Amino acid sequence: MAFVYPFRGYRYNSEVVADLDRVVTQPYDKISPELQEEYYRRSPFNTVRITLNREKRENPDTDYAEAGSTYRKWIDEEVLRQDPVPAIYAYYQKYIHEGRGKVQKGFIALLDLKGSESGIIPHERTFAAPKQDRLRLLRSTESYEDAVFMLYSDERLTVNRIMDRAIDNRPPDVDVKDDYGVQHRLWAITDPGKLKEIQDVMQPLKLFIADGHHRFETSVNYMKECEQRGWVADGIESFDKRMVTCFNIADGVTILPTHRLIRDLPEFDAHSFLKAVEKHFDVKEVSSPEDLFNQMKQEHERTVLGFYPENAKTFYLLKLKHEAKDDALFHEYIDAYRSLDVSVLHILLLEHYLGINESKLVSQSHIDYKRDAGSCIELVDKGNYQGVFFLNPTTAAQMQRLGLKGERMPQKSTDFYPKLLSGLVFMKMNIRK
């Protein structure tokens, strides 16, 4: 069950911050050091000063004291101003993917962490270090400046129709364009009748975590920590809720692949590696990246991977042999898991052939992740990496199927696009201590 609530969000005061494009950011885990500096340059009120303050760079174990102080100062000085009445915020993203214009319609609300717990379905594994980092930030700010990306399924598109009626002929309250050309628009829906309609539609549904597994688990951990301290949630906006953005899978979502770059493998030899994997894969040389990606797309219904090793100047298409899934290496996994390209990559190529096991993935000693295939090729050509594995995107149906069976994919198996902007609306917790 998904219990969602309207809330009185904090938003940037237009009398202080006239240009919202200069203060919103990509999610914290998508912000490189270079982008962090760019955000700092754009505005003294940029959200990065809360969500990924320079404290993190200077001290990986920071408790984010400066971020918390900055946030409270912005509220005191009315850089951020609380909305007068509770709202569910319609959030529409307009973007172009593969030459086609799309609009993704969602809403921002608070999710009851206790009442909804059994209806929240994760699909990716999480690691301790990112959760500990976000917990330190949460303790300092007692606030959310970003939302967890959630998906639900309703073939009737009921909530979309409610939102369309509610915002009809109204200019958006927020209208910004991000660094990738995506237009993000926000409307505060405050009509009690429409708010209840949305709540009633959502209550019986399950929610799938698309992006933000670490942040969601951190919210649950923080709630338990607050309760152990004897603190009390003082109103709707408190530690027992989490700000989320919900989109309907039935309306279509865009998932991009996240490719794996390999590095620092001792005595790695691409020729020997390719020869060895012929036990499980049909290996085919391909002349160009365009040809590789076209063939991967055409073969998407079976397990296919791309590989480009350093110094080879040759691309390789790896097609899993049909009999390979009977190998003992797969026996402990359910069919829904071993049918995923990313699972095969991790089970066979990374762990079995290259020795990159779970502990090495956690320590981030041999794998880096990148969305843009062209950048991956450039980095390999420069000698920064020993090679790159290319993937087709995981589908929403695969994610749902695995999540409903209680299984989780390897980290960064899905990359939902567009990302949710941080800083569109904030939620400050009311806590009685």
Beta strands, then each sheet from edge to edge (+ up, - down):
strand 1: 4-5
strand 2: 10-12
strand 3: 80-82
strand 4: 88-97
strand 5: 100-112
strand 6: 120-121
strand 7: 143-144
strand 8: 148-152
strand 9: 174-177
strand 10: 183-189
strand 11: 207-211
strand 12: 232-233
strand 13: 241-248
strand 14: 254-256
strand 15: 259-262
strand 16: 281-286
strand 17: 304-309
strand 18: 315-320
strand 19: 367-370
strand 20: 387-390
strand 21: 415-417
strand 22: 427-428
strand 23: 431-432
sheet 1: 1+ 5- 4+ 10- 9+
sheet 2: 1+ 5- 13+ 8+ 11- 6-
sheet 3: 2+ 3-
sheet 4: 7+ 22-
sheet 5: 12+ 23-
sheet 6: 14+ 21-
sheet 7: 16+ 18- 17+ 20- 15+ 19-
end
